[in-house]
Amino acid sequence: MRLRTDGYLDLRDPRRVKTPGEYERDIEPTPEGEAVRFLLSHSFPGHRKIVRPLTEAHRSRIRMAIWADSVAERMSLVDRVWRAITEPVMPPSDPDTPQLLQVVAWGDRAFPIYLDDGTTRVIPDGGMPVGTMEAPEPPVNLKTA
């Protein structure tokens, strides 16, 4: 980058310029329990099932989503993480009633994931204590999924 004699930047300079803060993206990842709770506090369009655990990069994206200034930016980051750890499934046979898809267990909480109309969501919000729930299939443990 060259400075002209009048103090302005010469934009015709072909060399690349790095602006401060734009190339360093080392963000401390969110703790796994907090990341799971934040991710599952959202509902997502479409019908998807969790098949992979959260990685450190996913948890860093969730930290960026927590800090996001706009809802659009937050949902964009959360949706990228959601699509990275899930796979599409067939829609429910009866779209009017929620259908239990899977139960995600994390610590002392269980998060029942339902296919509800055109979305995938946790019902009830925030999950429920593990001891109060009967799961039709073994819960998915995010540490080994």
C-alpha positions in Angstrom: 0.0 0.0 0.0 1.3 3.4 -0.9 0.5 6.7 0.6 0.3 9.6 -1.8 1.9 12.9 -0.9 -1.5 14.4 -0.1 -2.1 11.7 2.6 -4.7 9.6 0.8 -4.3 5.8 0.0 -3.3 4.9 -3.5 -6.0 2.2 -4.3 -4.3 1.4 -7.6 -1.6 -0.5 -5.7 -2.1 -4.2 -6.7 -0.8 -5.6 -3.3 -3.4 -6.9 -0.9 -4.1 -5.0 2.3 -5.1 -6.7 5.5 -7.4 -4.7 7.7 -6.9 -5.2 11.4 -9.3 -7.6 13.0 -10.7 -9.1 9.7 -8.3 -12.0 9.3 -8.0 -13.1 13.0 -11.0 -15.2 13.9 -9.7 -17.1 16.9 -12.8 -17.2 19.2 -12.9 -19.2 22.4 -15.5 -22.0 21.9 -18.6 -22.0 24.1 -18.7 -24.7 26.7 -20.4 -27.8 25.3 -23.4 -27.8 27.6 -24.1 -24.1 26.9 -23.7 -24.7 23.2 -26.1 -27.6 23.2 -28.7 -25.6 25.1 -28.4 -22.6 22.9 -28.6 -24.6 19.7 -31.6 -26.6 20.8 -33.4 -23.4 22.0 -34.1 -22.6 18.3 -36.5 -24.3 15.9 -35.4 -25.0 12.4 -37.2 -25.3 9.1 -37.4 -28.7 7.6 -37.2 -32.2 9.2 -33.7 -33.1 10.4 -32.1 -35.6 12.8 -28.9 -35.0 14.8 -26.2 -37.5 13.7 -22.9 -35.8 14.6 -21.4 -34.3 17.8 -20.5 -30.6 18.1 -16.9 -29.9 17.3 -14.8 -27.1 18.6 -15.4 -25.1 15.4 -19.1 -25.5 15.8 -18.9 -24.3 19.4 -16.9 -21.3 18.2 -19.6 -20.5 15.7 -22.2 -20.7 18.4 -20.2 -18.2 20.5 -20.2 -15.9 17.5 -24.0 -16.4 17.2 -24.5 -15.5 20.9 -22.5 -12.3 20.3 -24.2 -11.5 17.0 -25.7 -8.0 16.6 -28.6 -9.0 14.4 -31.1 -11.8 14.4 -30.3 -12.6 10.7 -26.6 -13.0 11.5 -27.4 -15.1 14.6 -29.8 -17.4 12.7 -27.3 -17.7 9.8 -24.6 -19.0 12.1 -26.9 -21.3 14.1 -28.4 -22.7 10.9 -24.9 -23.5 9.5 -24.1 -25.5 12.7 -27.5 -27.2 12.6 -27.0 -28.3 9.0 -23.5 -29.5 9.7 -24.5 -31.9 12.5 -27.9 -33.1 11.1 -29.3 -35.1 8.2 -32.7 -34.8 6.6 -35.4 -37.3 7.5 -38.8 -38.1 6.0 -41.7 -35.8 7.1 -44.2 -37.1 9.6 -47.2 -39.1 8.4 -49.6 -36.8 10.1 -48.3 -33.2 9.8 -51.0 -31.9 12.3 -49.6 -33.6 15.3 -45.9 -33.4 16.5 -44.0 -36.6 16.1 -41.1 -37.6 18.4 -37.9 -38.0 16.3 -35.2 -38.5 18.9 -34.1 -37.6 22.4 -30.8 -35.9 23.0 -29.4 -36.4 26.5 -26.9 -33.9 27.8 -25.9 -34.0 31.5 -29.1 -34.0 33.6 -31.3 -32.7 30.8 -33.1 -34.5 28.0 -34.1 -32.6 24.9 -36.9 -34.4 23.0 -36.8 -33.4 19.3 -40.1 -33.3 17.5 -41.1 -32.9 13.9 -43.8 -30.3 14.2 -45.6 -29.2 11.0 -42.7 -27.9 8.8 -40.1 -27.5 11.5 -37.9 -29.4 13.8 -38.0 -28.2 17.4 -37.5 -29.2 21.1 -40.7 -29.6 23.0 -40.9 -28.4 25.8 -38.4 -25.5 25.4 -35.3 -26.0 27.5 -35.8 -29.8 27.6 -36.7 -31.7 30.8 -34.9 -33.5 33.6 -33.7 -37.0 32.5 -35.5 -38.9 35.3 -39.0 -37.6 34.3 -39.0 -38.8 30.8 -39.6 -42.2 29.1 -37.7 -42.4 25.9 -39.0 -44.7 23.2 -35.5 -45.3 22.0 -32.1 -44.8 23.7 -31.2 -41.1 24.0 -28.5 -39.8 21.6 -25.4 -38.8 23.6 -23.7 -35.9 21.8 -20.3 -36.9 23.1 -20.4 -40.1 21.0 -22.9 -39.4 18.3 
